[in-house]
Every structure is written in structure tokens, then in C-alpha cells.
Amino acid sequence: MNFREVESKVREKSDSVVLVAVSKTRPQEDVLAAYAEGARVFGENRVQEMEAKFSFDRPEDMKVYLIGQLQSNKVKKAVALADRIESVDSIKLIDKIEAECAKIGKTIEILLEVNSSGEDQKSGFRSEEEVFAAAQHASSCEHIKFMGLMTVGPLGFDREKNLKAFNYTRALYDKIKNIYPVSVLSMGMSSDWEDAIDSGSTEIRLGTVIFGERK
């Protein structure tokens, strides 16, 4: 566990970027240890893991974001547990989130996921037109707060392809920002966070560099 060390390194690069500690596959004790070192925002890929680790009476300043693909049959639990859903990849999912939020009187933050590399293995909106249609739809929902965009770099590590994907998403974000009051551009993970910050990311999602290699 080296959250303080990682945060210090990140702050040398940016004093404003939000650091999400990706705690997927990690036990609750690792989450609590990272919190003790100063981590306040955690990212989970799976609703089941989120439920197992974050169903306790959390401190007010501990946030949990769902960063993995969300299946429609898990939306109810995700809405109840998450402070933000960062992987919204369809208008159908927006409607499902809105409906579940309405049932419990909750407003939830969302990011739209952009498939910036065009890879078939990835979810997310592929075209500018799709992103703008989803942004308009999300912004019209009573119980959804549309916060911005997220993307995952191409599979494998290719710096040139990463930068191309990040710059594409940044340009899209800038266009969206001219219309909607968004403030979050979530790009960058353990292997590419520095390039992501240079490309304009406001939030990075770090797992391995904080918690070590998964066993």
C-alpha cells in the first residue's frame, strides 16, 4: 500500500486532478488502509464487489464510483450504492438509471463512456453524434447529474495510440463543455496517467500503482 507516495507523485504533475483508487479485487481492509493514508475516492468494476466492500456506514468523505460496465439487472444496486456511475454506455442505461433513482428519490452523477479507440471489445459511445445525443438525453433527466466523459486507452500499451484516444476524447469534452456544465474528463490508469493529465484529464483511475499487482 503506497497511496501517499503515489499521491505525492501525482501532485508533482497536477494539484487539481482527482485520484480514484481502483480497489477492484482488493479486500475491504485494503480500502480502509488506503482511506487511512488519505484516499477518498474509490473505483469498483463490479456491483457485487461494491456491495461487499462499501455497504457499511461509510464516512461522509468516502466516495465510491462504479467504473466497470453496468448490466441493466444490476442498476438498482448500483444506484443505491454508488456516488457516481462512470461507465454509462447507452441511452437505454440512462433511462434505467433515471427510473431506479426516481424510486428512491436519489440524484446520481454519471459520466458517458467514449469508445475512443473504436475497439469491438470495448463498450462506449463511438461517434460524436452518439455522445451528443446521450448528453442531451442525460441532461433532461430529473435524477441524473451529467458530469462529463470517460474513456479507457486502447488495449495493450501503445503510447501513440493512447495519446490519439485521449486527444480525441478531450476534443469531444471541450465541445460538450460549450453546451453543458460538465467538469469531469476521466482518462488515465496506472500505465498512462501522466500522458492523460497532459492531455487534459481531470480524473485518473489508479489501481496497480497504489495496491500492487493483483494476486
C-alpha positions as CSV (number, residue, x, y, z in Angstrom):
1,M,0.0,0.0,0.0
2,N,1.6,3.3,-1.1
3,F,-1.2,5.8,-1.6
4,R,0.7,8.7,0.0
5,E,3.7,8.1,-2.3
6,V,1.5,7.8,-5.4
7,E,-0.5,10.9,-4.5
8,S,2.7,12.9,-3.9
9,K,4.0,11.9,-7.4
10,V,0.6,12.8,-9.0
11,R,0.7,16.2,-7.2
12,E,4.0,17.0,-8.8
13,K,2.2,16.7,-12.1
14,S,-1.1,18.3,-11.1
15,D,-2.5,19.8,-8.0
16,S,-6.1,19.5,-9.1
17,V,-6.6,16.1,-10.8
18,V,-8.8,13.8,-8.8
19,L,-7.2,10.4,-7.9
20,V,-9.5,7.5,-7.9
21,A,-8.1,4.5,-6.0
22,V,-9.3,1.5,-8.1
23,S,-9.9,-1.2,-5.4
24,K,-11.4,-3.9,-7.7
25,T,-10.5,-7.4,-6.5
26,R,-9.0,-5.9,-3.3
27,P,-10.4,-6.8,0.2
28,Q,-12.1,-4.2,2.4
29,E,-9.1,-4.0,4.6
30,D,-7.1,-2.6,1.7
31,V,-9.8,0.0,1.1
32,L,-9.7,1.0,4.7
33,A,-5.9,1.2,4.7
34,A,-5.9,3.4,1.6
35,Y,-8.5,5.6,3.3
36,A,-6.3,5.9,6.3
37,E,-3.5,7.1,4.0
38,G,-5.7,9.8,2.5
39,A,-7.6,8.1,-0.3
40,R,-11.1,9.4,-0.5
41,V,-12.5,8.2,-3.9
42,F,-12.6,4.6,-4.8
43,G,-13.4,2.9,-8.0
44,E,-15.0,-0.5,-8.4
45,N,-15.7,-2.5,-11.6
46,R,-18.3,-4.9,-10.3
47,V,-21.5,-4.1,-8.4
48,Q,-21.1,-7.3,-6.4
49,E,-17.7,-6.2,-5.1
50,M,-19.0,-2.7,-4.4
51,E,-21.8,-4.2,-2.3
52,A,-19.4,-6.5,-0.4
53,K,-16.9,-3.7,0.4
54,F,-19.0,-0.5,0.7
55,S,-22.3,-1.4,2.2
56,F,-21.1,-0.3,5.7
57,D,-21.8,3.1,7.2
58,R,-19.1,4.9,5.2
59,P,-17.5,8.2,6.3
60,E,-19.2,11.1,4.5
61,D,-16.0,11.9,2.6
62,M,-15.5,8.4,1.3
63,K,-16.9,8.2,-2.3
64,V,-17.3,5.1,-4.5
65,Y,-17.6,5.2,-8.2
66,L,-18.7,2.4,-10.5
67,I,-16.1,2.4,-13.3
68,G,-16.9,-1.0,-14.9
69,Q,-19.6,-1.9,-17.4
70,L,-23.0,-1.9,-15.8
71,Q,-25.6,-4.5,-16.7
72,S,-29.2,-3.5,-16.6
73,N,-30.1,-6.1,-14.0
74,K,-27.5,-4.6,-11.6
75,V,-28.7,-0.9,-11.9
76,K,-30.9,-1.0,-8.8
77,K,-28.0,-2.0,-6.5
78,A,-25.5,0.3,-8.3
79,V,-27.8,3.3,-7.9
80,A,-28.2,2.5,-4.2
81,L,-24.5,2.2,-3.5
82,A,-22.6,4.4,-5.9
83,D,-21.9,8.1,-5.7
84,R,-21.2,8.1,-9.4
85,I,-21.6,5.8,-12.4
86,E,-18.7,6.4,-14.8
87,S,-19.4,3.8,-17.4
88,V,-22.7,4.8,-18.9
89,D,-22.7,3.5,-22.5
90,S,-26.2,3.7,-23.8
91,I,-29.4,5.8,-23.7
92,K,-31.2,2.7,-22.5
93,L,-28.9,2.5,-19.5
94,I,-29.5,6.2,-18.8
95,D,-33.3,5.6,-18.7
96,K,-32.8,2.6,-16.4
97,I,-30.6,4.6,-14.0
98,E,-33.2,7.5,-14.0
99,A,-36.0,5.1,-13.2
100,E,-34.2,3.5,-10.3
101,C,-33.1,6.8,-8.9
102,A,-36.7,8.1,-9.1
103,K,-37.9,5.2,-7.0
104,I,-35.6,6.1,-4.1
105,G,-35.5,9.9,-4.6
106,K,-31.8,10.0,-5.3
107,T,-29.8,12.1,-7.8
108,I,-26.7,10.4,-9.1
109,E,-23.7,11.6,-11.1
110,I,-22.8,9.9,-14.3
111,L,-20.1,10.0,-17.0
112,L,-20.7,8.9,-20.5
113,E,-18.1,6.3,-21.7
114,V,-16.5,7.1,-25.0
115,N,-15.0,4.2,-27.0
116,S,-12.2,6.4,-28.2
117,S,-10.2,3.6,-29.8
118,G,-13.1,2.0,-31.7
119,E,-12.3,-1.4,-30.4
120,D,-15.0,-4.0,-30.7
121,Q,-14.1,-5.5,-27.3
122,K,-15.0,-2.2,-25.6
123,S,-18.3,-0.7,-24.7
124,G,-19.0,3.0,-25.0
125,F,-20.3,5.6,-27.5
126,R,-18.2,5.6,-30.7
127,S,-19.3,8.7,-32.6
128,E,-19.6,12.3,-31.7
129,E,-23.3,12.2,-32.7
130,E,-23.9,9.4,-30.3
131,V,-22.2,11.2,-27.4
132,F,-24.1,14.4,-28.0
133,A,-27.4,12.6,-28.2
134,A,-26.7,10.8,-24.9
135,A,-25.5,14.1,-23.3
136,Q,-28.8,15.8,-24.3
137,H,-30.8,12.8,-23.0
138,A,-28.9,12.6,-19.7
139,S,-29.2,16.4,-19.1
140,S,-33.0,16.1,-19.5
141,C,-33.3,13.6,-16.7
142,E,-34.5,14.8,-13.3
143,H,-32.5,12.4,-11.2
144,I,-29.2,12.4,-13.2
145,K,-26.4,14.8,-13.0
146,F,-24.4,14.6,-16.2
147,M,-20.8,15.4,-15.2
148,G,-18.7,14.7,-18.3
149,L,-16.9,11.9,-20.2
150,M,-14.6,9.0,-19.5
151,T,-12.5,6.8,-21.7
152,V,-10.1,3.8,-21.4
153,G,-7.0,3.8,-23.6
154,P,-6.5,1.2,-26.3
155,L,-5.8,-2.4,-25.3
156,G,-2.1,-3.0,-24.8
157,F,0.2,-0.1,-24.2
158,D,0.9,1.9,-27.3
159,R,1.7,5.5,-26.3
160,E,0.9,6.9,-29.7
161,K,-2.5,5.2,-29.8
162,N,-3.1,6.3,-26.2
163,L,-2.4,9.9,-27.0
164,K,-4.7,9.8,-30.0
165,A,-7.5,8.3,-28.0
166,F,-7.0,10.8,-25.1
167,N,-6.8,13.8,-27.5
168,Y,-10.0,12.7,-29.3
169,T,-11.9,12.4,-26.0
170,R,-10.5,15.8,-24.9
171,A,-11.7,17.5,-28.1
172,L,-15.1,15.9,-27.6
173,Y,-15.2,17.0,-24.0
174,D,-14.4,20.6,-25.0
175,K,-17.3,20.6,-27.4
176,I,-19.6,19.2,-24.8
177,K,-18.4,21.8,-22.3
178,N,-19.6,24.6,-24.6
179,I,-23.2,23.3,-24.2
180,Y,-23.4,21.6,-20.8
181,P,-21.9,22.5,-17.4
182,V,-19.6,19.4,-17.3
183,S,-16.4,19.4,-15.2
184,V,-15.1,15.8,-15.4
185,L,-12.8,14.2,-18.0
186,S,-11.8,10.8,-16.7
187,M,-8.8,9.4,-18.5
188,G,-5.7,7.6,-17.5
189,M,-4.8,4.5,-15.5
190,S,-1.7,3.1,-13.8
191,S,0.3,2.8,-17.1
192,D,-0.7,6.0,-18.8
193,W,-1.8,8.6,-16.2
194,E,0.9,11.1,-16.9
195,D,0.0,11.3,-20.6
196,A,-3.7,11.5,-19.6
197,I,-3.0,14.5,-17.4
198,D,-1.0,16.2,-20.2
199,S,-4.0,15.6,-22.5
200,G,-6.4,17.4,-20.1
201,S,-7.7,14.7,-17.8
202,T,-9.3,15.9,-14.6
203,E,-9.5,12.5,-13.0
204,I,-7.2,9.4,-13.2
205,R,-8.1,5.9,-12.1
206,L,-5.1,4.1,-10.4
207,G,-5.1,0.6,-9.1
208,T,-1.8,-1.3,-9.5
209,V,0.5,1.6,-8.6
210,I,-1.5,2.0,-5.3
211,F,-2.4,-1.5,-4.3
212,G,0.3,-3.5,-6.1
213,E,-0.1,-6.3,-8.7
214,R,-3.3,-8.3,-8.3
215,K,-2.7,-11.8,-7.0
